[in-house]
């Protein structure tokens, strides 16, 4: 699995995500891009209206990484499909292990 989408930061780990709103269910659907531009592709059930898809992504990532919702922050890409989230309280090694287990990529 490519771990370029995960980067260690001062506050935790940043995760690059490519959102696909309006899907049948919220789930990891693969990797978007290659190399340093790789993003975790997540299908999101919520529509991209009034921040619903972003809220659904935050809830999904909080559950995936076993974090409280306030520890998952949308850093960039509020109105874009390409987003970056900050996961507070997680190390890079923990994030990689949890993501590998969840994604089975």
C-alpha positions in Angstrom: 0.0 0.0 0.0 1.2 3.5 -0.8 1.7 5.5 2.4 2.4 8.8 0.5 -1.2 9.8 1.5 -0.1 9.8 5.1 2.4 12.3 6.4 3.6 12.9 10.0 3.0 16.4 11.2 3.6 18.4 14.4 0.0 17.8 15.5 -0.4 14.2 14.4 -0.8 12.7 10.9 -2.2 14.3 7.8 -4.2 12.2 5.4 -4.8 13.1 1.7 -8.3 12.0 0.7 -10.2 11.9 -2.6 -13.9 12.1 -1.9 -16.6 10.5 -4.0 -19.9 12.0 -2.6 -23.3 10.5 -3.4 -22.2 6.9 -3.2 -24.4 4.0 -2.0 -22.4 3.7 1.2 -19.4 5.3 2.9 -16.3 3.1 2.5 -12.7 3.1 1.3 -12.8 2.4 -2.4 -9.0 2.4 -3.3 -6.2 4.7 -4.1 -6.4 7.8 -6.4 -3.2 8.9 -8.1 0.3 7.6 -7.7 3.5 8.4 -5.9 3.6 11.5 -3.8 0.2 12.6 -5.2 -1.6 9.5 -4.0 -4.8 10.0 -2.1 -7.1 7.6 -0.2 -10.3 7.3 -2.3 -13.4 7.3 0.0 -16.9 6.8 -1.4 -19.2 9.0 0.8 -22.9 8.3 1.1 -23.8 12.0 1.9 -24.3 14.5 -0.9 -21.9 17.4 -1.3 -24.4 19.9 0.0 -24.1 22.2 3.0 -20.9 20.4 4.3 -22.7 17.1 4.7 -20.1 15.1 2.8 -17.3 16.7 4.9 -19.1 15.9 8.1 -19.6 12.3 6.9 -15.9 12.0 6.1 -14.9 13.3 9.5 -17.3 10.8 11.2 -15.9 8.0 9.0 -12.3 8.8 9.7 -12.9 9.2 13.4 -14.3 5.7 13.5 -11.7 4.3 11.3 -8.8 5.6 13.4 -10.6 5.2 16.7 -10.6 9.0 17.5 -13.1 11.4 18.8 -14.6 13.5 16.0 -12.9 16.7 17.4 -9.5 15.0 16.7 -10.2 14.9 13.0 -9.9 18.3 11.3 -10.4 19.2 7.7 -7.3 21.2 6.8 -7.9 21.9 3.2 -10.3 21.1 0.3 -13.6 22.1 1.9 -15.2 22.6 -1.5 -13.0 20.2 -3.5 -13.0 16.4 -3.9 -9.3 16.5 -2.9 -9.0 17.0 0.8 -6.4 16.9 3.6 -7.4 15.9 7.1 -5.4 16.2 10.3 -5.7 13.2 12.6 -4.6 14.3 16.1 -3.4 11.8 18.6 -2.2 9.2 16.1 1.3 8.3 15.1 2.3 7.6 11.5 2.9 3.9 12.4 -0.5 3.6 14.0 -2.2 5.3 11.1 -0.4 3.1 8.5 -1.4 -0.1 10.5 -5.0 0.9 10.9 -5.3 2.0 7.3 -3.7 -1.2 6.0 -6.1 -3.3 8.1 -9.2 -1.3 7.1 -8.4 -0.9 3.4 -6.8 -4.3 2.8 -4.8 -2.6 0.0 
